[in-house]
Amino acid sequence: MFSLRFFSRVGQIAIISLVIAACSPTGDFGRVSQMPKTVFDSFPNPADPNNYALVQSDEETKMQNLMQRFVSIIEGESWIYNIRLGARILAGAVPNQTDYFLWLKSRPYASSAGRYGALSNDVQLDVMTLPAVFDAICQVQKTDARRITAAQNLSDTSEQALQAIGVRNQKNRETVAIFVSRVQFRYDSYSYALENLLLESPNELAREVDNRLNFLAAHVQTASSSQFCAA
């Protein structure tokens, strides 16, 4: 038989989660014209020293490592790096989806085929990398749910631990939101680049890029709808 104290704790967890969610800004993951500021933010560290003593799970560590790998594969020292540098030099400049195309044009390719090839490779790399990240996000979502279940079934969970669970769940959601904004921005940038390459230097290679973009679009839809466990 569950005690009144148990039901009180269940209510506390629900209230904490609702309050935190209400304070969290929601984003529109549709087609964007400018890069959200969160795209350049560091991923929140779930092991916040101010967040009680909740340890970072293996699932959370894996998710963050895969997210950082996704970001660094292409963004490391290439177009995103140069866009960031430019935005810092031009006070108030906000990177947008045109920047990848401008960066692509600035590269010393011998022909337009080289630009189409680079674009195609970048898109394909994202398509190949995202499924593993989605699975990692799914595992973190399951871990968050298990924490709540554990707290509901333990009679001596402290108030501090309950609050820590709510805060951790919110931080994990914020981490995923940042990642989704990065995925959306990459897709928008690639789409803009393909459209403008077709205008400036039409080439049959555009068909291959478009096909790969269709696969990436499916991943973007999965991310924007938070259907990571169904991917």
N, C-alpha and C positions, 0 to 999 in steps of 0.2 A: 504494500500500500504506500503510495507516494504521500509525503507530508506536505503541509501548507508551505513549508520553507522551500520545498522543491519547486512548487508551482510559482512561488514568488520569484525564484531565480530564473525560471523560464521566461517570465514576464520581463525581468530586468534585461536579459539578453536581447529580447525582441525590441525593447525600448531603446537600448543602446544602439542597435543596428539601424533602427528607423531614424533616430536623431542624427547619427553620423551620415546616413545616406541623404537626409534632407539638406544637410549642409554642404554636400558635395556637388560641384557644378557638373551639369550634364553637357555632353558635346553632341554635335551633329556630325555623324560620320558619313555624310553624303559627299558629293564632289566638292572639293574645296578650291579656293583660288589663292589662299595664302597658307603658309605653314603655321600650324598652331605653335605657340611658344613652347608647349610641353614637348614638342618633338626634340628639342635640344636639352631638355632637362635630364638630369641623371635619374635613373630609376630609383624610386624610394627604397630605402634599406629596411626590410621587415624587422631586422634585428636592432631596432632603435633602442639605445640605452635608456631612454626615458619611457619606454614601453614595457613596464614591469620587468619580468625576466623571461619573456616568451622566446624560446630559442627558434632559430630559423630552421625549418624542416628541410629535408633532402629535396623534396619536391619544389620548394621555393627557391632553393639554391640552383637547381637544374633549370628552372624556368628563367631566372635572371641571366644565367650563363648563356642560354640559347638565344635570349632576346639580344644580349649584347653582341653575340656572334653574328646574328642577322644584321644588326646595325653596322658592325665593323667590316663585314664582307665587302660592301660597296662603298660605304660612307667614310671609311677610315681616313684616307688621305686624298680622296678624289673630289667629286662634285659637291657633296654636302660640306666637306671641309672648306672648300673655296667659297661656298655661299656663306658659311658662318663667318669666315674671315672678312668677306665683303660687308656683311651686315654690321660687323663691329666697327669697321672703318667708316661706313656711312651711318651716322647716328640716326637711330629711328628706323632704319631700313628693315623691312619684314620680308624674308625669303618667300618666294611663291613658286608656283608650278612651272613658270617659264625658265627658271634658273638652270634646270638640268639640260634643257635644249640649248641654251646659250653656252653652257660648259661643253656640251658635245660638239658644238660648232667650232669652239676654240681649239679643240684637239687637233694635232697635226696628222690627220688621216690623209692617205694618198688619194682616196676617192670617196664618194658618197656611200659606196658599199661598206666601207670600213665603219662608218657611223651607224648604218643599219645593223651591222654585225655586232657592234658594241652594245647598242640598245637591246638587241635580241638576247645577247648573253646576260645582260643585267636582269632582264625580265625573267629569263629562265632560271637564273640563280635564285631569285626570290621564290619562284614557283616550287623549286626543289627543297628550299630551306624551311618554308612556312609550316608544312605538316608536322614536323617534329616540335616546333614551337607551340602549335595549337594543342598537341597532345600534352605537353608540359603544363600549359595553362589549365587544361582540363584536370590534371592531377592535383594542381594547387586548389582549384575550386572544390574538389572532393575533400582535400585536406581541411579546408575551411569548414566544410559541412561536418566533418568528423569531429572537429574541435567543439563545435556547438553541441553536437550530440553527446559528447563526453561530458561537457559541463552540465547538460540537462540531467544526466544520469548519476552524477556524483553529488552527494549530499553536503559535502564540506568545501565546495569550491569558493574561494575568497572573492570578495567584491573586486579586488584589484585584478584578479585573474579574469573575471568576467569582462571588465572594462578592456583589459589587454586583448582579449579575443575579438571584441568588437572593433578596436582600433586596427588590429592586424588584418582583419577581413577587409576593412576599408582601404588600407594601404595596398593590399593586393589588388583590389579593384582599380585603384589609381594607377598602379604599375601597368595593368593590362590596358587601361584607357590610353596611357602614353604610347604604348606599343601599337595599338590600333591606329592612332593618329599618324604614326610613322609609316605604317603599311599603306594607309589611304593616301598619304602625301606622295609616296613613291609611285603608286599606281597613277595618280593624277599627273605627275611629272612625266612618266613614260608615255602616257596617252597624248599629252600635249606635244611631246617631242616627235612622236610618230606622225601626228597630224601636220606638223610644220615641216618635217622632213619631206613628206609627200608634196607639200606645196613648193618647196624649194628645189628638191631633186628627186622626182618620182623614180621609184625603182621596184622591180618585182619582189625584192626582198621584204617589202612592206607586208606582204601576205603572211610571211612567217612570223614577223613581229606581232601582227594583229592576232594570229592564232594563239601565240603565247600570252598575249595580253588577256585573251578570253579566259585562259586558265587562271591567271592572276586575279581577274575580276571575280571569279568564283571564290577565291580565298578571301578577297576583300569583303565579300558579302558574308562569308562565315564569320569573319572578325567583327564586322559592324553589328551583326545580330547576336554576337556572343555565343554562337553555337559550337564552341570549341570541342565539346565532348561528342558531337555528332559528325565531326570532320573525318 
